[in-house]
Amino acid sequence: MNFETLIYQQEGYIGTLTINRPTALNALNATVLAELKSFAAQAKSKGDIRALIITGSGEKAFVAGADIKAMQSMTPEEATAFSYMAQEAFNAIEALPFAVIAAVNGFALGGGCELALSCDIILASEKAKFGLPEATLGLLPCFGGTQRLPRAIGLYKAKEMVFTGDFYSAAACEAMGFVNRVIAPEELLNQAQVMAQTIASRGPIAIAKAKDSMHTGFDLSLAEGLKQEGALFGTLFNTADQKEGIGAFVEKRTPEFTGK
């Protein structure tokens, strides 16, 4: 995987994707968004990734937002297309059939906050700052923020964040419930790796089905969601991983999952 604005590294079943525009605080422009969508398609087809860490290059920013200068001369039609482009990229990240961990090392503002929200788990440095400051520019969050944030923390707290445009500490976001853990800056990537290794040791098909069940269940009634959950559970009994997992438990050994 060769990109202009992304760096991808993989060790075993764990991948690390770095947004690499440090002089622009990793701001999202059309190139970054196109490459994120392309990366997601390639990662999905690789078949050898069980956990992915997304982070930003440098010490200041995860992603400091969209590239504001690039938006200055957009027409309404171009702005709509830009929004949809970002949504498609973030949807592709969200839909990956394995766990995606955001390791937020600095500013996660606007599109950066929205990118983190498209991940499954958010680990944040003590120095991280989150916010959706679009209203201060006469805009609204358009990369999924008005949809994913209320689902993560509830409608009223999300309205506060969007309407004020204020920045929030990692600790405040942990208290709101959309940051999983706050970690010392020097330990952030190490702890992300530890979590990724733990997840990668679990049954990969089971992880994919559980992720599918939770995501699609948001749009279903409880009764429909429970029915789907049971059906997905049943499909796992057609897998070699299910037989290996239960066999290892009975035999008191560590399972060796193959993803089949």
MARDRENVO-684218 format. One record per atom (N, C-alpha, C, O): residue in one letter; z, x, y negated. Coordinates in steps of 0.001 Angstrom, whole numbers, padded with zeros to 6 digits, always signed. Atoms other than C-alpha are relative to their C-alpha. Example, Ala and Ser with C-alpha at 12.3 -4.5 7.8 and 13.67 -1.06 7.14 Angstrom:
# residues 2
a+000000+000890+001190
a+007800+012300+004500
a+000000+000900-001200
a+000665+001936-001181
s-000060-000820+001190
s+007140+013670+001060
s+000730-000770-001090
s+000899-000261-002198
***
This chain:
# residues 260
m+000000+000839+001190
m+000000+000000+000000
m+000000+000882-001251
m+001001+001528-001562
n+000125-000794+001217
n-001230+001696-003168
n-000171-000928-001198
n-001081-001757-001235
f+000023+000863+001171
f-000528+000060-006518
f+000135+000831-001261
f+000570+001982-001225
e-000109-000653+001297
e-000665+000937-010195
e+001394-000143-000579
e+001899+000779-001220
t-001283+000292+000659
t+002641-000654-011211
t+001152-000192+000978
t+002273-000477+000556
l-001023+000163-001030
l+004566-000862-007926
l+000060+001241+000864
l-000948+001912+001088
i-000184-001066-000990
i+006011+001743-005586
i+000616-000633+001235
i+001650-001296+001153
y-000540+000567-001234
y+006524+000751-001966
y+000331+001126+000975
y-000468+002032+001216
q-000438-000953-001029
q+008498+002737+000587
q+000594-000795+001150
q+001200-001846+000943
q-000564+000691-001157
q+009478+001756+004101
q+000599+001003+000964
q-000005+002029+001279
e-000675-000809-001010
e+011955+003250+006539
e+000457-000940+001104
e+001317-001795+000892
g-000286+000920-001086
g+012116+001559+009906
g-000489-001385-000365
g-001640-001573-000761
y+000363+001389+000306
y+012169-002194+009377
y+000313-000400-001441
y+000146-001563-001809
i-000463+000327+001358
i+013398-001970+005760
i-000960+000561-001037
i-001255+001756-001055
g+000880-000425+001078
g+011077-001876+002777
g+000723-000032-001337
g+001644-000823-001541
t-000518-000001+001369
t+011889-001034-000838
t-001182-000042-000960
t-002051+000829-000930
l+001067+000173+000981
l+009617-002260-003623
l+000596+000208-001394
l+001555-000461-001779
t-000493-000318+001343
t+010126-000803-007102
t-001041-000393-001036
t-002193+000033-000963
i+000862+000294+001138
i+008639-002314-010250
i+000004+001247-000878
i+001061+001679-001339
n+000053-001339+000577
n+007413+000852-011939
n-000785+000035-001318
n-001913+000525-001382
r+000512-000141+001373
r+006751+000493-015671
r+001191+000399-000886
r+001545-000345-001800
p-001258-000326+000684
p+009814+002361-016991
p-000121+000073-001512
p+000830-000267-002216
t+000125-000097+001459
t+008417+002969-020486
t-000069-001380-000654
t+000185-001520-001850
a+000023+001385+000502
a+007978-000821-020843
a+001166-000796+000557
a+001140-002027+000553
l-001160+000643-000630
l+011333-001560-019174
l-000431-000944+001130
l+000175-001989+001370
n+000530+000724-001169
n+009298-002810-016194
n-000447-001419-000327
n-000410-002305+000528
a+000445+001325+000422
a+007985-005762-018185
a-001193-000469+000828
a-002013+000335+001274
l+001028+000589-000847
l+005684-008123-016316
l-001250-000326-000807
l-001213-001148-001723
n+001288+000370+000565
n+002043-008169-017342
n-000901-000513+001123
n-000454-000639+002263
a+000906+000558-001002
a-001008-009530-015523
a-000190+000948+001179
a-000338+000499+002315
t+000193-000974-001079
t-001387-006320-013521
t+001175-000032+000973
t+000978-000056+002188
v-001186+000044-000864
v+002192-006396-012218
v-000009-001271+000840
v+000249-001227+002043
l-000028+001277-000711
l+001918-010065-011293
l-001061-000051+001096
l-000794-000528+002199
a+001063-000034-001014
a-001395-009597-009481
a+000394+000906+001150
a+000129+000593+002311
e-000393-000931-001055
e+000023-006638-007593
e+001163-000548+000819
e+001228-000304+002024
l-001076+000632-000768
l+003186-008556-006633
l-000562-000997+001004
l-000121-001041+002152
k+000617+000965-000908
k+001038-011316-005149
k-000740+000707+001122
k-000657+000292+002278
s+000710-000775-001015
s-001137-008770-003341
s+000978+000651+000968
s+000757+000662+002179
f-001016-000609-000867
f+001949-006963-002058
f+000545-001006+000994
f+000661-000706+002182
a-000573+001014-000879
a+003405-010186-000665
a-000943-000337+001143
a-000504-000500+002281
a+000977+000302-001047
a+000196-010933+001235
a-000059+001125+001027
a-000122+000872+002231
q+000055-001135-000915
q+000103-007423+002696
q+001291+000133+000816
q+001257+000428+002010
a-001291-000114-000692
a+003816-007399+003540
a+000121-001052+001091
a+000638-000776+002173
k-000068+001088-000983
k+003530-010735+005330
k-000830+000325+001234
k-000442-000004+002354
s+000895-000292-001121
s+000646-009464+007475
s+000403+001248+000776
s-000043+001445+001906
k-000393-001241-000687
k+002286-006124+008337
k+000750-000275+001300
k+000483+000349+002328
g-000729+000388-001200
g+004686-007709+010781
g+001102+000951+000423
g+001723+000734+001464
d-001040-000952-000391
d+007096-004756+010820
d+001084+000133-001065
d+001807+001129-001095
i-001052+000016+001024
i+009346-005634+007862
i+001004-001089+000368
i+000618-002227+000638
r-001050+000978-000283
r+012669-007360+008524
r+000906-000258-001190
r+001640-001246-001220
a-000752+000208+001244
a+014272-006939+005112
a-000685+000808-001091
a-001164+001917-000856
l+000651-000642+001138
l+012899-006067+001680
l+000971+000053-001167
l+001636-000937-001475
i-000784-000180+001216
i+014737-004675-001355
i-000969+000110-001165
i-001920+000889-001111
i+000794-000110+001226
i+013210-005233-004805
i+000895+000503-001115
i+001980-000036-001332
t-000780-000562+001098
t+014442-003139-007728
t-000946+000453-001100
t-002164+000327-000975
g+000798-000489+001110
g+013271-001665-011025
g+000189+001496-000186
g+001243+002038+000146
s-000100-001443+000212
s+012547+001940-011951
s+000820+000292-001262
s+000886-000526-002179
g-000828-000379+001135
g+014803+003767-014372
g+001389-000599+000090
g+001716-001309+001041
e-001393+000440+000000
e+018395+003024-015284
e+000267-001195-000899
e+001340-001793-000813
k-000265+001037+000996
k+017977+000422-018044
k-000337-001402+000473
k+000357-002359+000128
a+000505+001344-000256
a+016066-002455-016519
a-000422-000199+001448
a-001016+000678+002075
f+000627+000539-001211
f+015340-004358-013358
f-001403-000439-000413
f-002394+000174-000020
v+001216+000406+000709
v+012649-006245-015258
v+000474-000648-001292
v+001223-001624-001267
a-000508+000468+001292
a+013191-006814-018973
a-000708-001253-000496
a-000451-001705-001612
g+000671+001237+000373
g+010927-009870-019032
g-001500+000130+000107
g-002018+001100+000661
a+001453-000070+000072
a+007278-010665-019537
a-000392+000923-001146
a+000411+001208-002034
d+000522-000868+001055
d+005129-008417-021704
d-000319-000870-001216
d-001362-001523-001258
i+000129+000897+001151
i+005575-010192-025056
i-001248+000313-000820
i-001928-000598-001292
k+001180-000365+000785
k+002847-008223-026829
k-001275-000552+000631
k-002207-000942-000071
a+001186+000516-000681
a+000357-009318-024174
a-000158-001499-000210
a-001261-002031-000088
m+000058+001445+000194
m+001254-012956-024897
m-000312-000406-001435
m-000585-001575-001708
q+000065+000330+001426
q+000917-012732-028673
q-001285-000739-000379
q-001252-001643-001213
s+001282+000587+000400
s-002762-013689-028859
s-000534-001024+000998
s-001699-001412+000917
m+000476+000940-001014
m-002934-016095-025907
m-000273-001375-000594
m+000447-001846-001474
t+000242+001404+000298
t-004502-019503-026298
t+000883-000851+000910
t+001430-000333+001883
p-000768+000850-000913
p-002697-022506-024769
p-000522+000039+001427
p+000262+000034+002376
e+000590-000039-001345
e-005119-022390-021839
e+000328+001316+000699
e+000635+001332+001891
e-000324-001305-000572
e-004532-018678-021305
e+001484+000088+000352
e+001850+000689+001362
a-001438-000010-000272
a-000758-019177-021510
a+000324-000790+001263
a+001154-000367+002068
t-000205+000792-001216
t-000877-021896-018860
t-000434+000781+001226
t+000265+000794+002238
a+000500-000785-001130
a-002964-019677-016590
a+000940+001159+000324
a+001155+001486+001491
f-000951-001104-000193
f-000512-016794-017119
f+001253-000497+000709
f+001764+000168+001610
s-001161+000591-000653
s+002400-019054-016161
s-000282-000253+001474
s+000526+000102+002333
y+000334+000313-001387
y+000647-020231-013006
y-000191+001274+000830
y+000149+001309+002012
m+000173-001276-000696
m-000256-016652-012101
m+001353+000564+000431
m+001515+001017+001564
a-001340-000494-000322
a+003401-015627-012262
a+000666-000868+001054
a+001296-000356+001980
q-000594+000902-000986
q+004522-018708-010361
q-000558+000256+001393
q+000186+000242+002373
e+000608-000287-001302
e+002056-017933-007573
e+000552+001293+000586
e+000823+001367+001784
a-000546-001270-000480
a+003322-014354-007343
a+001433-000165+000489
a+001786+000333+001558
f-001399+000180-000376
f+006975-015392-007252
f+000132-000937+001196
f+001004-000741+002042
n+000002+000865-001186
n+006249-018206-004792
n-000311+000805+001255
n+000278+000576+002312
a+000369-000827-001144
a+004636-015627-002518
a+001157+000897+000435
a+001363+001113+001629
i-001190-000788-000331
i+007742-013420-002724
i+001034-000885+000684
i+001609-000501+001703
e-000995+000916-000555
e+010006-016404-002043
e-000350-000422+001421
e+000543-000623+002245
a+000449+000504-001296
a+007915-017468+000969
a-000091+001073+001076
a-000432+000759+002216
l+000061-001051-001023
l+008053-014108+002748
l+000918-000352+001169
l+002028-000833+000946
p-000768+000449-001170
p+009305-014681+006321
p+001115+000950+000416
p+001447+001048+001597
f-001143-000882-000255
f+012134-012156+006027
f+000859+000003-001249
f+000454-000510-002292
a-000941-000002+001124
a+015115-011576+003761
a-000478+000924-001107
a-000915+002046-000851
v+000353-000792+001172
v+014372-010347+000242
v+001249+000135-000869
v+001832-000862-001295
i-001214-000300+000759
i+017234-008676-001641
i-000392+000577-001349
i-001079+001597-001407
a+000192-000566+001335
a+017075-008166-005409
a+001163+000946-000287
a+002324+000536-000257
a-001006-000979+000419
a+018934-004988-006390
a-000170+000177-001504
a-000978+000990-001953
v+000197+000086+001449
v+019329-005658-010114
v+000785+001107-000674
v+002013+001055-000757
n-000619-001223+000484
n+020014-002328-011753
n+000198+000033-001512
n+000798+000976-002028
g-000137+000010+001454
g+019858-003313-015440
g-000368-001364-000539
g+000034-002385+000018
f+000388+001268+000603
f+018344-005970-017660
f-000904-000808+000935
f-001899-000298+001450
a+000826+000959-000736
a+016977-008999-015781
a-000161-001203-000917
a+000568-002189-000808
l+000157+000991+001052
l+015713-011094-018637
l-001323-000742+000160
l-002314-000163+000603
g+001235+000757-000092
g+013141-013858-018741
g-000604+000083+001389
g+000016-000318+002374
g+000672-000140-001287
g+010656-013115-015996
g+000753+000852+000992
g+000589+000681+002200
g-000801-000814-000917
g+013034-010534-014567
g+001068-000819+000680
g+001311-000665+001877
c-000983+000915-000579
c+015730-013149-014075
c-000693-000942+000977
c-000160-001242+002045
e+000745+000915-000859
e+013101-015470-012609
e-000467+000686+001282
e-000489+000061+002342
l+000349-000743-001206
l+011911-012757-010206
l+001208+000111+000926
l+001089-000095+002134
a-001215-000089-000817
a+015488-012234-009025
a+000302-001331+000679
a+000713-001362+001839
l-000266+001320-000561
l+015850-015994-008514
l-000949-000354+001135
l-000638-001229+001944
s+000933+000259-001099
s+012818-015946-006203
s+000373+000776+001259
s-000219+000572+002319
c-000488-000750-001157
c+014666-013529-003908
c+001080-000806+000727
c+001578-001802+000202
d-000988+000722-000805
d+017086-014623-001175
d+001431+000350-000365
d+002323-000496-000308
i-001341-000513+000283
i+020068-012508-002199
i-000095+000870-001241
i-001036+001652-001375
i-000006-000810+001214
i+020951-010951-005575
i+001246+000871-000017
i+002369+000369-000080
l-001062-000980+000190
l+023049-007800-005726
l-000194+000606-001384
l-001311+000979-001742
a+000143-000434+001395
a+023770-006659-009276
a+000930+001152-000323
a+002092+001167+000083
s-000817-001067+000560
s+024990-003484-010892
s+000985-000575-001007
s+000714-001594-001642
e-000972+000402+001021
e+028083-003805-013060
e-000614+000039-001403
e-000123-000624-002316
k+000655-000117+001303
k+025739-002872-015934
k-001106-001026-000200
k-001682-001101-001285
a+001107+000951+000092
a+023219-005638-015206
a+000293-001105-001005
a+001441-001509-001191
k-000078+001138+000907
k+022539-008358-017758
k-001106-000983+000375
k-002250-000591+000605
f+000949+001051-000341
f+020840-011664-016984
f-000164-000933-001187
f+000768-001120-001969
g+000197+000977+001056
g+019310-014153-019361
g-001413-000556+000015
g-002340+000050+000551
l+001304+000639+000180
l+016459-016522-020131
l-000151-000246-001501
l+000138-001343-001980
p+000003+000087+001468
p+015851-015837-023848
p-001267-000617-000597
p-001516-000474-001794
e+001281+000512+000489
e+012496-017652-024109
e+000136-000919-001217
e-000727-000914-002095
a-000164+000916+001136
a+013887-020285-026521
a+000118+000748-001321
a-000200+000192-002373
t-000080-000790+001236
t+014535-017500-029041
t-001390+000394-000495
t-001536+000851-001628
l+001386-000285+000365
l+010736-016994-029060
l-000804-001286-000202
l-002017-001248-000411
g+000704+001261+000111
g+009919-020670-029308
g-000719-000394+001276
g-001694-001145+001245
l+000636+000242-001293
l+009053-020793-025612
l+001022-000540+001000
l+002200-000688+000673
l-000914+000365-001084
l+010535-021988-022316
l-000282+000893+001198
l-001390+001416+001318
p+000243-000797-001206
p+010977-020106-019023
p-001114-000655+000817
p-001043-001844+001130
c+001176+000597-000639
c+007664-020585-017227
c-000389+000676+001304
c-001445+000378+001863
f+000289-000665-001271
f+007828-018333-014157
f+000874-000571+001114
f+001079+000074+002142
g-000841+000654-000991
g+010057-020773-012260
g+001432-000194-000431
g+002220-000784+000308
g-001395+000035+000428
g+013243-020522-014293
g+000569-001385-000179
g+001726-001623+000171
t-000537+001343+000210
t+013558-024188-015226
t+000123-000775+001307
t+000718-001852+001337
q-000068+000659-001298
q+013195-025086-011550
q+000984+000672+000947
q+001798-000002+001578
r-000884-000694-000958
r+014993-022395-009541
r+001433+000109-000503
r+002372-000009+000285
l-001368-000190+000503
l+017981-021873-011850
l+000855-001252+000180
l+001983-001127+000658
p-000836+001182-000250
p+019200-025519-011776
p+000326-000195+001472
p+001408-000673+001814
r-000272+000115-001433
r+018868-025463-008000
r+001053+001001+000447
r+001765+000766+001423
a-000956-001043-000371
a+020977-022291-007902
a+001398-000258-000559
a+002390-000023+000131
i-001321+000093+000637
i+023788-023128-010353
i+000325-001391-000525
i+001403-001602-001082
g-000243+001342+000514
g+023452-026805-011227
g-000690-000212-001342
g-000938+000738-002083
l+000812+000335+001166
l+021648-028601-014032
l+000679+000363-001319
l+000030+000900-002217
y-000640-000141+001307
y+024257-028381-016788
y+000206+001459-000395
y+000007+001824-001554
k-000152-001426+000316
k+025010-024670-016553
k-001359+000631-000257
k-001488+001502-001117
a+001345-000519+000222
a+021287-023955-016289
a-000503-000368-001391
a-001150+000442-002054
k+000388+000398+001351
k+020696-025956-019478
k+000654+000902-001041
k+000015+001283-002023
e-000688-000894+000937
e+023295-023821-021249
e-000727+001331-000098
e-000980+001824-001197
m+000666-001299-000001
m+021561-020601-020184
m-001362-000072-000683
m-001717+000805-001470
v+001352+000125+000546
v+018086-021854-021106
v+000030-000338-001485
v-000732+000236-002262
f-000014+000465+001391
f+018995-023578-024386
f+000548+001063-000960
f+000056+001195-002080
t-000582-001015+000888
t+021141-020742-025801
t-000822+001279-000015
t-000892+001960-001038
g+000708-001271-000097
g+018991-017860-024594
g+000924+001201+000048
g+000483+002338-000117
d-000982-001084-000005
d+022189-015827-024314
d-000145+000886+001232
d-000728+000493+002243
f-000071-000919-001119
f+022671-012797-022080
f+001352-000177+000694
f+002358-000475+000051
y-001208+000182-000798
y+025236-012968-019275
y+000232+001236+000857
y-000709+001826+001387
s-000349-001150-000829
s+027074-010202-017464
s-000200-000325+001474
s-000292-001490+001862
a+000109+000194-001449
a+026702-009682-013739
a+001205-000764+000527
a+001065-001622+001399
a-001218+000687-000452
a+030310-010826-013287
a-000058-001487-000328
a+000355-002317+000481
a+000117+001410+000373
a+029622-014068-015178
a-000985-000722+000909
a-000765-001875+001280
c+001004+000613-000883
c+026561-014733-013033
c+000521-000120+001426
c+000159-001051+002145
e-000644+000134-001305
e+028571-014050-009892
e+000912-001225-000001
e+000962-001967+000979
a-000887+001163+000095
a+031084-016645-011079
a-000792-001299+000004
a-000318-002312+000520
m+000856+001191-000003
m+028237-019117-011643
m-000618-000256+001362
m-001009-001383+001665
g+000449+000204-001365
g+027079-018541-008094
g-001402+000452+000335
g-001866+000210+001449
f+001330-000449-000401
f+023640-016980-008296
f-000117+001512+000165
f-001173+002009+000557
v-000101-001410-000402
v+024675-013332-008019
v+000962+000064+001178
v+002079-000449+001108
n-000837-000059-001205
n+026033-012578-004558
n+001145+000987-000134
n+002282+000685+000226
r-001030-001029+000127
r+027898-009361-005346
r-000286+000854-001223
r-001441+001074-001589
v+000107-000954+001097
v+028584-007070-008300
v+000478+001351+000523
v+001548+001462+001120
i-000210-001296-000652
i+028456-003405-007362
i-000065+001112-001042
i-000820+001009-002008
a+000065-001157+000891
a+029105-000080-009110
a-001432+000537-000032
a-002092+000592+001006
p+001403-000411+000120
p+025783+001263-010439
p-000437+001055+001005
p-001532+000981+001562
e+000384-001096-000903
e+025823+004388-008307
e-000036-000425+001460
e-000572+000299+002299
e-000033+000472-001380
e+026381+002333-005152
e-000979-001142+000270
e-001093-001606+001404
l+000821+001207-000145
l+023870-000474-005782
l-001038+000116+001106
l-001080-000729+002000
l+001062-000108-001000
l+020938+000774-003722
l+000562+000288+001383
l+000024-000184+002384
n-000619-000260-001303
n+023206+002098-000974
n+000507-001297+000627
n+000303-001545+001815
q-000516+001261-000525
q+024892-001283-000634
q-001127-000962+000366
q-001013-001728+001323
a+001163+000818-000348
a+021511-003019-000690
a-000577+000445+001338
a-000991-000382+002151
q+000493-000532-001276
q+020416-000741+002144
q+000905-000420+001154
q+000420-000785+002225
v-000943+000406-001048
v+023571-001517+004130
v-000221-001464+000367
v-000271-001813+001546
m+000242+001413-000280
m+022977-005249+003759
m-001344-000193+000704
m-001446-000974+001651
a+001316+000111-000621
a+019290-004841+004621
a+000047+000437+001460
a-000579-000186+002317
q-000116-000465-001380
q+020195-002866+007746
q+000704-001033+000875
q+000321-001249+002025
t-000695+001044-000758
t+022623-005578+008827
t-000956-001139+000327
t-001026-001586+001473
i+000933+001107-000218
i+020001-008294+008372
i-001106+000406+000965
i-001499-000378+001829
a+001082-000472-000861
a+017309-006188+010054
a+000425+000098+001460
a-000423+000105+002352
s-000482-000085-001380
s+019522-005929+013146
s+000106-001375+000656
s+000352-001466+001859
r-000075+001359-000538
r+019523-009711+013580
r-001371-000432+000506
r-002364+000274+000326
g+001265+000494-000528
g+016848-011792+015242
g-000965-000354-001113
g-000676-001267-001887
p+000895+000252+001130
p+013846-011716+012880
p-000631-001387+000002
p-000853-001957-001066
i+000556+001355-000037
i+012368-015008+014078
i+001070-000996-000429
i+000781-001957-001143
a-001105+000872+000401
a+015772-016647+013682
a+000197+000023-001515
a+000424-001023-002122
i-000128-000116+001453
i+016011-015331+010101
i-001110-000794-000685
i-000859-001544-001628
a+001143+000690+000603
a+012526-016639+009299
a+000160-001515+000093
a-000109-002230-000872
k-000160+001449-000180
k+013284-020092+010733
k+001161-000531-000836
k+001074-001626-001391
a-001142+000426+000822
a+016670-020282+008983
a-000393-000072-001473
a-000006-000999-002185
k+000471-000007+001385
k+015035-019362+005679
k-000889-001210-000263
k-000759-001876-001291
d+000883+001154+000118
d+012371-022001+006222
d+000809-001297-000066
d+000523-002173-000881
s-000820+001208-000041
s+014993-024618+007047
s+000739-000218-001316
s+000792-001339-001822
m-000751+000139+001249
m+017048-023915+003932
m-000913-000315-001182
m-000577-001154-002018
h+000904+000225+001125
h+014087-023791+001551
h-000586-001405+000012
h-000545-002105-000999
t+000640+001312-000055
t+012320-026918+002749
t+001034-001123-000018
t+000728-002241-000433
g-001049+001015-000012
g+015617-028766+003187
g+000387-000498-001371
g+000901-001610-001500
f-000310+000426+001359
f+016074-028873-000603
f-000800-001237-000401
f-000346-002043-001213
d+000888+001102+000379
d+013207-031352-000814
d+000103-001179+000955
d-000668-002132+000845
l-000160+001060-000989
l+014408-033540+002062
l+001347-000694-000169
l+002266-000143-000775
s-001307+000637-000087
s+017171-036069+002514
s+000839+000756+001025
s+000305+001533+001816
l-000863-000659-000971
l+020178-034879+004496
l-000433-000337+001420
l-000480+000546+002277
a+000403+000409-001351
a+019030-036872+007523
a-001279+000708+000418
a-001393+001176+001550
e+001261-000670-000320
e+015527-035417+007345
e+000207+001499+000186
e-000388+002114+001071
g-000285-001424-000119
g+016877-031911+006798
g+000678+000344+001315
g+000351+001354+001938
l-000681-000234-001281
l+019165-032155+009812
l-000977-000111+001164
l-000903+000659+002122
k+001003+000149-001057
k+016274-033371+011948
k-000881+001236+000080
k-001180+001733+001166
q+000811-001217+000033
q+014167-030425+010823
q+000771+001191+000562
q+000230+001992+001324
e-000835-001104-000476
e+017049-028026+011472
e+000070+000021+001522
e-000079+001075+002140
g-000075+000073-001451
g+017421-029243+015049
g-001308+000372+000668
g-001321+001039+001702
a+001315-000316-000569
a+013683-028995+015682
a-000273+001496-000065
a-000785+002072+000895
l+000202-001438+000126
l+013544-025425+014369
l+000885+000762+000982
l+000463+001758+001570
f-000905-000594-000997
f+016559-024543+016517
f-000647-000031+001379
f-000615+000956+002114
g+000629+000125-001302
g+014704-025829+019537
g-001159+000957+000204
g-001349+001471+001306
t+001147-000906-000155
t+011606-023715+018830
t+000427+001417+000365
t-000331+002155+000995
l-000472-001361-000298
l+013714-020560+019100
l+000207+000221+001495
l+000249+001363+001952
f-000200-000137-001442
f+014249-021281+022796
f-001298+000324+000734
f-001314+000478+001955
n+001260-000484-000560
n+010605-020371+023327
n-000203+001489-000257
n-001256+002034+000075
t+000174-001398+000395
t+011219-016820+022091
t+000741+000953+000936
t+001768+000622+001529
a-000677-001056-000760
a+012065-013614+023888
a+001281+000438-000704
a+002245+000843-000054
d-001198-000388+000755
d+014551-012871+021093
d+001196-000880+000349
d+002317-000383+000456
q-001103+000891-000367
q+016625-015933+021986
q+000586+000395+001346
q+001805+000424+001516
k-000480-000412-001322
k+016824-014825+025605
k+000723+001329-000069
k+001735+001524+000604
e-000644-001295+000168
e+017678-011280+024555
e+001353-000155-000687
e+002330+000469-000271
g-001246+000166+000748
g+020349-012424+022076
g+001105-000591+000845
g+002225-000080+000854
i-001012+000626-000843
i+022161-014716+024475
i+000337+000880+001196
i+001493+000967+001608
g-000242-000907-001128
g+021715-012275+027354
g+000914+001147-000398
g+001819+001518+000351
a-000836-001103+000475
a+023226-009463+025295
a+001432-000453-000225
a+002370+000291+000059
f-001342+000532+000213
f+026178-011669+024345
f+000739-000133+001322
f+001895+000275+001435
v-000627+000199-001309
v+026888-012566+027965
v+000324+001340+000653
v+001356+001494+001307
e-000173-001310-000642
e+026481-008946+029071
e+000816+000964-000852
e+001023+002117-000475
k-000852-000794+000898
k+028612-007669+026167
k-000671+001314-000420
k-000095+002394-000286
r+000738-001158+000515
r+025978-005317+024724
r-000673-000393-001312
r-000723-001567-001679
t+000700+000253+001255
t+024088-004951+021460
t-001426-000465+000293
t-002132+000175+001072
p+001362+000469-000272
p+020867-006990+021414
p-001062+000883-000633
p-000829+001514-001664
e+001139-000735+000537
e+017516-005334+020865
e-001134-001002-000218
e-001894-001304+000702
f+000985+001021+000305
f+015295-007864+019121
f-001375+000617-000246
f-001489+001686-000846
t+001376-000486+000147
t+011522-007435+019192
t-000838-000863-000928
t-001977-000517-001242
g+000769+000887+000845
g+010470-010299+016981
g-001031-000817+000756
g-002044-001239+000200
k+000949+000763-000833
k+008768-012097+019854
k+000742-001150+000689
k+000134-001917+001436
***
